Amino acid sequence: MKKQLSKHVIRLIFSSFLVFHSVFSFAQKTAIIKGKVFTSDGKAAEFVNVSLKGTNKGVVADENGYYEIKEIKPGKYTVQASFVGLDS
């Protein structure tokens, strides 16, 4: 069961990485990272916590799996997804 849940979390995070994109503008000092979180079976993952590892920036995906993290300083980030009750 834990192995299956771990696979689910990995697929969820991987799917999120595939869809997320960041919008950086040279005229601005901040950016937006936005995307969509999917479950392993391809459905939108609603109300998943999405955050940038090592920062205090994070949001909760909406009922359609979409998220948008605003006012991000340019740089490299690791996007992580978590959900209460899901064992990673």
C-alpha positions in Angstrom: 0.0 0.0 0.0 2.8 2.5 0.9 4.7 1.6 -2.2 1.6 2.3 -4.3 1.1 5.6 -2.5 4.7 6.5 -3.0 4.3 5.8 -6.8 1.2 8.0 -6.7 3.1 10.9 -5.1 6.0 10.6 -7.5 3.6 10.6 -10.5 1.8 13.6 -9.0 4.9 15.6 -8.6 6.3 14.5 -12.0 3.0 15.5 -13.7 3.1 18.8 -12.0 6.7 19.5 -13.2 5.7 18.6 -16.7 2.9 21.2 -16.8 4.3 24.0 -14.7 6.0 26.8 -16.4 7.5 30.0 -15.1 7.1 33.4 -16.6 10.1 35.7 -16.2 10.3 39.2 -17.5 13.6 41.1 -17.8 11.7 44.3 -16.9 10.4 42.8 -13.7 12.2 41.6 -10.6 9.6 38.9 -9.8 8.0 36.1 -11.7 5.0 33.7 -11.5 5.2 29.9 -11.4 2.0 28.3 -12.4 0.8 24.9 -13.6 -1.6 22.1 -13.0 -1.4 19.1 -10.7 -2.6 15.7 -11.9 -3.2 12.4 -10.2 -1.5 9.2 -11.5 -4.6 8.4 -13.5 -4.6 11.8 -15.3 -7.3 13.5 -13.4 -7.0 17.0 -11.9 -5.7 16.8 -8.3 -7.8 19.3 -6.3 -6.7 21.1 -3.2 -3.1 19.9 -3.3 -0.5 22.0 -1.4 2.1 23.2 -3.9 5.2 25.0 -2.6 8.8 25.9 -3.6 11.2 23.8 -1.6 13.4 25.9 0.8 11.1 28.9 0.7 8.0 30.1 2.5 6.2 30.4 -0.9 3.3 28.1 -1.5 -0.4 27.9 -2.5 -3.2 25.4 -2.6 -4.3 24.1 -6.1 -7.9 24.9 -7.0 -10.7 22.4 -7.6 -9.3 21.9 -11.2 -5.7 21.3 -10.0 -4.4 24.8 -11.1 -2.0 26.7 -9.0 -0.1 30.0 -9.3 2.7 31.1 -7.0 3.3 34.9 -7.4 6.2 37.3 -6.6 9.0 34.8 -7.1 12.5 36.1 -7.4 14.3 34.8 -10.5 16.3 31.6 -9.9 16.0 27.9 -9.8 13.4 26.2 -7.7 12.1 22.8 -6.9 8.3 22.6 -6.9 6.9 20.1 -4.5 3.3 18.9 -4.0 1.8 17.4 -0.9 -1.6 16.3 0.2 -2.8 15.5 3.8 -3.4 11.7 4.1 -1.0 10.8 1.3 2.1 9.0 2.6 5.3 10.0 0.7 
